[in-house]
Amino acid sequence: MSEDPLKALSDQATEAHTKIQQAYQHINPVVAVRRGLRDVGFPADVMTIDCLRTRRRIMLILHDKEPGMLLYQFAGLDEEASEEFQRKVLTEVCVDTLFGWMQDYFSDAPTQESE
């Protein structure tokens, strides 16, 4: 019995989110699973990891036509997703992968510690 890829990815994102919050108090990512595409007939599940402080987003897509692959893109919150996604074999994605992406992408923007 194989685990649902979306559930596995969601569990990894939750664990990575917890680790980020413990290591970097100024990064408070928001993880969301978006079912809108599937609801309108597009054969994919989408997860977003947003950082409101830096206005950046990591978009993760599990597409039915590319089983076993994770499509991902780094973008701004105010940008539409482009058609150019990077690909990574899903079995190569782990908590540390997601943690690293959040750490690198969300913390390299200037922070405002004196708010």
N, C-alpha and C positions, 0 to 999 in steps of 0.2 A: 504494500500500500504506500503510494507516494504522497507526500504532503502537498497541499495546495500551495503553489508558488506565491500567490498573493499573501496568504497567511504567513508563510515563512519570511517573506520580505518585510511584512508588517511587524512581525516579532523582532526581526533584526533591527529595524528602524526604531522601535520602541526602546530596545536595549541601548542602541547607539545614542539615542536622545537622552537617556538617563545618564550615560557616561559623559556626554557633552556638558550637561547641566552641572555635574559634579566637578568637572575640570575647568569650565569656563562660565563663570556666573554671568558675564555680559552677553553670552549667546543663549538665547532661549528659543530654539526652533519650534515650529508648529508643524506637526506631521498630520497629513490628511490623505485619506483614500477617497478618490473621486470616481464615482460610478456613472457620471454623466455621459461619457462616451459610449459605454456599453448600453446604457439606457436608450440611446438613439441609434443603436445598431452597429456601432463601430466596435470591432472585435478586440478590445484592449481594456486593461485595467490601468489606472493612473494613480500614482502616489506622488504627492508633493511634500517637500520639506522646505518650509519658508523661514527666513530670518527677518522679522519685522524691523529690527534695529538697522540692519545693513541693506534692507530692501532687496534681498537676493533669494533666489529659489533654485532648488535642485528638483528636477522633474524626472521621475522614474516610470517607465512604461513596460508592462508585460503584454506583448502583442500576441494574439493567438496564432498569427502567421509566422511567428519567429519563436517557437517553443524552446525553452532552455536558454533564452537570451534576455538580458536586461538592456533596454534602450534608455539612455539617460542624457540629460542636458542641463547645463548650468546657465541660468538666465537671471534677469532682474524681475522683481515682482510686477513691474509696470510694463513688461514686454510680453508680446505674444510669443509662444513657442515657435521656433523656426522648424524647418523640415529636416535640419541636420542634427541627427542624434548620434552619439557615440554608442558603441555596443560592447557588452562584456558578458561572458558566459556566466549564467546565473549561479552555477556552483562555485564560481570564483568570487562571488560577492558574499561578504560576511559582515558581522557587526563592526569589525575594525575598518573595513572598506568604507562603510557609511560614516563612521566616526571621523575617519580621515578626511572624507569629502566635506563634512560639516565644519570640521576644524579649519581646514585650509580655505574653503570658499567663504565661510561666514566670518572668520576672524581677521582676514587680511584687509578689511575695510577699516577706515578710521572709526574709533569709538569715541563716545562723548561720556567720559567717566564723571564729569562734574555737571550732572543734570540737576 
